[in-house]
Amino acid sequence: MRTTRKRNHGEAGVALMIALFVLVILSVLAASILFVTQAETWSSANGRSMAQARYAAEAGAQKALYWLHYSYAPPANMAAFDTTKYPIQLAGGGDVILTAMTGVNGTYPDSTQQAAFSTALKDASVPGLGVPASYEVTAKLLSSISGAAVSWMGGGGGGAMQTWQITSQGNVPGVRNAQVQVTEIIERTGTPIFNYAVAATSYACKAIDFAGSDFTDSYNSSAGPYGAGNSSASGGNIATNGNVLLGSGANIEGTISALNTTVGACPNGITSSGAFSGVSKLSAPLSFPLPWGCASTPCYPSPLPPTTAQDVSTSCSGISGCTKNGTVTILDNNSSKTATVYTLTPGSYGNLEIDNADVVHLSAGTYDINSLNLKSDGQIVVDSGPVVLNVAGQGFGPGSVVVNSGGLSGWNLCANGVTGNPGTYSTASCNGSAKAPISGIPADLQIVYPGTATISTTGAPCSSAIYAPNAYVNTVGGAVGLYGGIISKTFLEGSKAPVHYDKALQHLMVPGPYYPISFTWSKF
């Protein structure tokens, strides 16, 4: 009998199915590996692009900081800004913005500054990244202390202690465009210049000499004019590297700071027949840098002013920037007198002279002059400040006078209006029969001179900040007084007049660098 085997047809094709299943799994694994590899490649590329974009954004922020420090010219006054708000607003409302970024409107009121910022910081390329990276930047003004940093002490960026918010967008083009935005707040710092009523750099005897019956005290012009309600019988501090001589009756209503605080005969620190509140030893010699970024003498402002004689009273029509504005009647030494009124605009001038009782008005800005002689009873009125007189003094050496207020002349006696001479001030206009406080703000008239000639004040009060660390400053004539602060090589108070130190001058600073105080970044 024949036996017949039966085949199990139910197992047919299993190997093929297993092979197909394995193939599918391998294909999925291969695809997954390819996807992960591609994702890692894209992720790596994106990370690299974002890093490059961030480097570009940070480069833009740094370039904006550099531009603000070295190229930015702050406004001479803040009339177009509302500084009572934070961030600072325009007088008519709205943020104050410099822009070099597409889609962001600039609101900064000075079109020249806006154009310069845009040129320097829009779509600027960043070399060294291996890709065509670029950045765009905006800068928003947050705060500003008007006129705090003096423009004449170098350091770039002019005279403003400001805080800015910089926003910089870095861009790296490609298949996937990368953009990163960084926001940085920067703040400028500074070192106060006028810490004393008088500071003298000389190491010699009588570096500071108060002849007698004179005194120092202090007030704060930001609280109003000098007077009984705004003055203190203290704070009139003086300092020198050399000897202080106080004559009989002299009174330093403050501290004397010196390298040698011994009281005795010269060359010791203090020779006194007068009085003082105390002594303090300087931790280091007084040292003041040359202005205008000079590294050595002779040191001159730029542009260098001419050396031609320019008599405002007789030749105004021939002086560029001079305008004659009619006449005014003033009380000159208690006598009625007709004076001619002139205006000088900021600019470059030679050896200026003002005669008679003529009145010259100055407005905020820089005046590069070679010398100034207020002959007889000439007067200067500061209508708006700060006014900076950069004095070159070409041809003026020791023994000559580069700035002089002779006769009954004076400068910056009143914040507004026409000045009068001693004993004739009125509260409203400084031109009447009643005496009144001097309201001229010292910081609004900054006299800067690095040479060795003399700055001399005489007949009428003078309100100013005098920076002349190599010069001789003296006061002779009537006992009329100085308001503000003085830095000189030697100082003689020979008129038996007071020196009223204005504490508000401590806001005048040597401008320092900008420092970042916050930094954030985001990608989009």
C-alpha positions in Angstrom: 0.0 0.0 0.0 1.4 3.4 -1.0 1.7 6.1 1.7 1.0 9.7 0.6 2.6 12.6 2.5 0.6 15.7 3.1 2.3 19.1 2.8 1.5 21.8 5.3 0.6 24.6 2.9 -0.1 26.9 5.9 3.7 27.7 6.3 4.2 28.6 2.7 5.8 32.1 2.1 6.9 32.7 5.8 10.5 33.2 4.8 9.4 35.8 2.3 7.3 37.6 4.9 10.1 37.6 7.4 12.5 38.9 4.8 10.1 41.7 3.9 9.5 42.5 7.5 13.2 42.7 8.2 13.6 44.9 5.1 10.9 47.2 6.3 12.5 47.5 9.8 15.9 48.1 8.2 14.5 50.7 5.9 12.8 52.5 8.8 16.0 52.4 10.8 18.0 53.7 7.8 15.4 56.5 7.3 15.5 57.3 11.0 19.3 57.4 10.9 19.2 59.6 7.9 16.5 61.9 9.5 18.5 62.2 12.7 21.7 62.8 10.8 19.9 65.5 8.7 18.3 67.0 11.8 21.6 67.1 13.6 23.1 68.7 10.5 20.3 71.3 10.4 20.5 71.8 14.1 24.3 72.3 13.9 23.9 74.7 11.0 21.1 76.6 12.8 23.2 76.7 16.0 26.2 78.0 14.0 24.1 80.6 12.2 22.4 81.7 15.4 25.8 82.0 17.1 27.1 84.0 14.1 24.0 86.2 14.2 24.6 86.8 18.0 28.2 87.7 17.3 27.0 90.1 14.7 24.4 91.6 17.1 27.0 92.0 19.8 29.4 93.6 17.3 26.7 96.1 16.5 26.1 96.9 20.2 29.8 97.4 20.7 30.1 99.6 17.6 27.1 101.8 18.9 28.8 102.2 22.3 32.0 103.2 20.5 30.2 105.7 18.3 28.4 107.3 21.2 31.7 107.6 23.1 33.8 109.0 20.3 31.5 110.5 17.6 28.3 111.6 19.2 27.9 115.3 19.8 25.4 115.9 22.6 23.1 118.9 22.4 24.4 122.2 23.8 21.1 122.5 25.7 18.2 120.2 26.4 15.4 122.5 25.3 14.1 119.9 22.9 13.9 117.2 25.6 11.7 116.6 28.6 14.3 115.4 31.1 11.8 115.1 34.0 10.7 111.8 32.5 12.4 108.4 32.4 13.1 107.5 29.6 13.7 111.0 28.5 10.9 112.2 26.2 10.9 114.8 23.4 9.4 118.1 24.5 6.3 117.2 22.4 6.2 113.6 23.6 7.7 110.4 22.4 10.9 108.5 22.9 14.3 109.9 21.8 15.7 107.4 19.3 18.7 107.2 17.0 18.1 104.5 14.4 19.9 102.6 11.8 17.3 99.8 11.7 14.8 99.1 8.9 11.2 99.7 10.1 12.2 101.9 13.1 11.7 105.6 12.8 14.3 107.9 14.2 13.1 110.7 16.5 16.3 112.4 17.5 15.8 116.1 16.8 19.3 116.7 15.4 19.2 115.4 11.8 23.0 115.5 11.5 23.4 113.2 14.4 20.7 110.9 13.1 22.3 110.7 9.6 25.8 110.0 11.1 24.4 107.2 13.3 22.6 105.6 10.4 25.6 105.8 8.2 27.8 104.2 10.8 25.5 101.4 12.0 23.0 100.3 9.3 23.6 97.0 7.5 27.2 97.0 8.6 29.1 93.8 7.7 31.0 91.8 10.3 34.3 90.4 9.0 35.8 87.2 10.3 32.7 85.1 10.7 33.0 83.3 7.4 29.5 84.3 6.3 28.0 87.6 5.1 26.8 88.6 8.6 25.5 92.2 9.3 23.8 94.2 12.0 21.3 97.1 12.4 21.1 99.2 15.6 18.9 101.6 17.4 19.8 103.7 20.5 17.2 105.1 22.9 18.2 107.9 25.2 17.1 107.1 28.8 18.6 109.9 30.9 21.0 112.8 30.6 22.5 115.2 33.1 22.8 118.3 31.0 26.3 119.7 30.7 27.7 117.5 33.4 30.7 116.1 31.5 32.8 118.9 30.2 33.4 118.8 26.4 37.0 120.2 26.8 38.5 117.4 28.8 38.8 114.9 25.9 37.5 111.4 26.2 35.2 111.8 23.2 31.5 112.1 23.1 31.3 115.7 24.3 29.8 117.0 27.4 27.0 114.8 28.6 26.5 112.1 31.3 24.0 109.9 29.6 22.3 106.5 29.8 21.3 104.8 26.5 19.5 101.6 25.6 21.1 100.0 22.6 19.2 97.4 20.6 21.2 95.6 17.9 19.9 93.0 15.5 22.4 90.6 13.9 21.5 89.0 10.6 23.0 85.9 8.8 21.3 85.2 5.4 20.9 81.6 4.1 18.4 78.9 3.5 17.3 79.5 7.0 17.9 83.2 7.8 19.2 83.6 11.4 18.4 86.7 13.4 19.4 87.5 17.0 18.7 90.7 18.9 20.7 91.9 21.9 19.7 94.8 24.2 22.3 96.6 26.2 22.0 99.5 28.6 25.1 101.6 28.9 25.9 104.4 31.3 28.6 107.0 31.3 30.5 107.9 34.4 32.9 110.7 35.3 35.3 112.2 37.9 34.4 115.6 39.4 36.8 118.4 38.5 35.9 121.3 40.8 36.0 119.9 44.4 37.4 123.1 46.0 36.7 126.8 46.0 40.4 127.2 45.0 42.9 124.5 44.0 46.5 125.4 43.2 49.0 123.0 41.7 52.1 125.0 42.6 54.6 123.6 45.2 55.9 127.1 46.0 55.3 129.4 48.9 52.1 131.4 48.6 50.7 129.0 46.1 47.4 130.3 47.6 47.4 133.8 49.1 44.5 135.4 50.8 45.7 138.9 51.6 43.3 139.6 54.5 39.7 140.6 55.3 38.5 138.1 52.7 36.9 134.7 53.1 35.6 131.6 51.4 32.2 130.0 51.9 29.8 127.9 49.8 26.4 127.8 48.2 24.6 125.8 45.6 23.5 127.6 42.4 21.1 124.8 41.6 19.0 126.0 44.6 19.0 129.6 43.4 21.2 132.8 43.7 23.7 133.2 46.5 22.1 134.8 49.5 21.2 134.4 53.1 19.0 131.5 52.4 21.4 129.8 50.1 24.9 130.0 51.6 26.9 128.2 54.3 29.7 129.3 56.5 31.4 126.0 55.6 32.3 124.1 52.5 34.7 126.8 51.1 37.5 124.3 51.0 40.8 125.1 49.4 43.8 122.8 48.4 47.3 123.1 47.1 50.6 121.3 46.7 52.4 124.2 48.2 52.0 126.8 50.9 48.9 128.6 51.9 49.3 132.2 53.2 46.4 133.8 55.1 46.6 137.5 55.9 45.2 139.1 59.0 41.4 138.8 59.0 41.3 136.2 56.2 38.9 133.3 57.0 38.7 130.0 55.2 35.3 128.8 56.1 36.2 125.3 55.2 39.2 122.9 55.2 42.7 123.6 53.9 44.1 120.5 52.2 47.8 120.3 51.4 50.8 117.9 51.2 52.2 119.6 54.3 49.7 120.6 56.9 52.1 122.1 59.3 51.2 125.6 60.5 54.3 127.8 60.5 56.6 129.8 58.3 56.9 129.0 54.6 57.9 126.5 53.2 55.6 124.6 55.6 52.0 124.0 54.6 50.2 126.9 56.2 51.3 130.4 57.1 48.4 132.1 58.9 47.4 135.3 60.6 43.8 134.4 59.7 41.4 131.6 60.5 40.4 128.3 59.0 38.1 125.4 60.0 40.6 122.6 59.8 43.4 121.0 57.8 43.6 117.8 55.8 46.6 116.1 54.3 46.3 115.3 50.6 46.8 111.6 49.9 48.5 112.5 46.6 49.6 115.7 44.9 47.0 117.7 43.0 47.2 116.9 39.3 45.0 118.1 36.5 45.3 117.0 32.9 45.7 119.3 29.9 42.4 120.1 28.1 41.3 119.1 24.6 43.1 115.8 24.7 46.6 117.5 24.6 49.5 115.3 25.6 52.1 118.1 25.9 52.5 121.9 25.9 51.9 124.2 24.1 48.3 123.0 24.1 45.8 124.7 21.8 42.2 124.2 21.0 41.2 123.1 17.5 40.4 124.9 15.3 43.3 127.2 16.3 41.9 130.8 16.7 43.5 133.8 15.0 45.8 136.2 16.8 44.3 139.3 15.2 43.0 142.2 17.4 39.2 142.3 17.5 37.7 145.2 19.3 34.0 144.4 19.6 33.1 148.0 20.7 34.7 149.6 17.6 34.8 147.0 14.9 31.9 144.6 15.4 30.9 144.8 11.7 34.3 143.4 10.7 34.1 140.5 13.1 32.3 137.4 11.8 29.7 136.3 14.4 29.3 139.8 16.0 26.0 141.7 15.9 25.3 145.1 17.2 21.9 145.3 19.0 21.5 149.0 19.9 22.1 150.7 23.3 20.9 150.4 26.9 21.1 152.7 29.9 22.8 151.2 32.9 24.1 152.3 36.2 27.8 152.3 36.0 29.5 152.8 39.3 26.3 154.5 40.6 26.2 156.8 37.5 23.8 156.5 34.6 25.6 155.5 31.4 24.7 154.5 27.9 26.2 151.2 26.8 26.1 149.5 23.4 24.8 145.9 23.4 26.4 143.2 21.2 26.0 139.5 20.6 28.7 137.0 19.7 27.8 133.6 18.4 29.8 130.5 19.2 32.9 130.3 16.9 36.5 131.2 16.6 37.9 134.7 17.6 41.2 136.4 18.1 42.3 138.9 20.8 38.8 140.1 21.8 38.4 143.5 23.5 35.3 145.1 25.0 35.4 148.8 25.9 33.4 151.3 27.9 30.5 149.7 29.7 29.5 147.8 26.6 27.6 144.6 27.1 28.3 141.4 25.1 25.8 138.6 25.2 26.9 135.0 24.7 24.8 131.9 24.2 25.5 128.2 24.8 28.3 126.8 22.8 32.1 126.9 22.3 34.1 130.1 21.8 37.7 129.4 20.7 39.5 132.7 21.5 43.1 133.8 21.7 42.6 136.3 24.6 39.9 138.4 26.2 40.3 141.9 27.6 37.2 143.5 29.3 38.8 147.0 29.2 37.4 149.6 31.5 33.8 148.6 32.3 33.1 146.0 29.7 30.7 143.3 30.6 29.7 139.8 29.5 26.2 138.4 29.9 25.5 134.7 29.5 22.1 134.2 28.0 22.2 130.4 28.0 24.8 127.9 29.0 27.1 126.3 29.1 29.4 128.8 27.4 32.9 127.5 27.0 35.7 129.9 26.4 38.7 127.9 25.1 41.6 130.3 25.5 44.6 129.6 23.3 46.9 132.4 24.5 49.3 132.3 21.5 52.0 134.8 22.3 51.0 135.2 25.9 53.6 134.0 28.4 54.3 134.5 32.1 53.8 138.1 33.1 51.2 138.8 30.4 47.4 138.7 31.0 45.4 136.4 28.7 42.0 137.1 30.3 41.3 140.4 32.1 38.3 142.0 33.6 39.7 145.5 34.2 38.1 148.6 35.6 34.6 147.9 36.7 34.1 145.1 34.3 32.7 141.6 35.1 31.2 138.5 33.6 28.2 136.3 34.0 26.7 138.3 36.8 23.0 137.5 36.1 21.2 134.6 34.5 19.3 137.0 32.3 19.3 140.7 31.4 21.9 143.4 31.5 24.6 143.5 34.2 25.4 146.5 36.3 28.5 147.3 38.3 29.0 147.1 42.1 26.3 148.4 44.3 23.7 148.8 41.5 22.0 145.4 41.2 18.2 144.9 41.1 16.5 141.5 41.5 14.8 141.8 38.1 17.5 142.8 35.8 20.8 143.6 37.8 20.3 147.1 36.6 18.7 149.2 39.3 19.3 151.0 42.6 18.9 148.0 45.0 21.6 145.4 45.7 20.6 141.8 45.0 22.2 138.4 44.9 24.3 137.5 42.0 22.3 135.0 39.9 24.9 134.0 37.3 25.4 130.3 37.3 29.2 129.5 37.4 28.9 126.3 35.3 27.4 128.4 32.5 30.7 130.1 31.9 33.7 127.8 31.7 37.0 129.4 31.1 39.6 126.9 29.9 43.3 127.8 29.6 46.3 125.5 29.7 49.0 128.2 29.4 51.2 130.1 31.9 49.9 133.7 31.5 47.7 135.4 34.0 43.9 135.5 34.4 42.9 138.6 36.3 39.6 139.7 37.7 39.0 143.1 39.1 36.1 145.6 39.3 32.8 143.6 39.2 31.9 140.2 40.5 32.7 137.3 38.2 30.7 134.1 38.1 32.5 131.2 36.4 34.4 128.0 36.6 38.1 128.7 35.8 40.2 125.8 34.7 43.8 127.0 34.3 46.1 124.5 36.1 49.3 126.2 34.8 48.3 129.8 35.1 48.4 132.6 37.7 44.9 133.7 38.7 44.6 136.9 40.7 41.9 139.3 41.9 42.8 142.9 42.5 40.8 146.1 42.8 37.4 146.3 44.4 36.3 143.8 47.0 33.6 142.3 44.8 33.9 138.6 45.0 34.2 135.5 42.8 31.4 132.9 42.5 32.2 129.4 41.4 35.5 127.6 41.5 39.1 128.1 40.4 41.8 125.6 39.4 45.2 127.4 38.8 48.9 127.0 39.4 48.9 129.9 41.9 46.1 132.1 43.3 46.2 135.6 44.8 43.1 137.1 46.4 44.3 140.7 46.7 41.1 142.6 46.6 39.9 141.5 50.1 36.9 139.9 48.4 35.1 136.6 49.2 35.3 133.5 47.1 31.9 131.8 47.1 32.3 128.1 46.1 29.4 126.8 44.1 28.8 123.1 45.2 26.9 122.6 41.9 30.2 122.6 40.1 30.8 119.1 41.5 28.5 118.0 38.6 31.2 119.1 36.1 33.2 116.0 35.4 36.0 114.6 33.4 34.0 112.2 31.1 34.8 108.6 31.5 33.9 105.6 29.3 30.5 104.1 28.9 29.9 100.9 30.9 27.3 98.2 30.2 25.0 97.9 33.2 22.6 95.3 31.7 22.6 92.9 28.8 19.9 90.5 27.3 19.5 88.7 24.1 16.8 86.9 22.1 16.5 85.0 18.9 13.7 85.2 16.4 
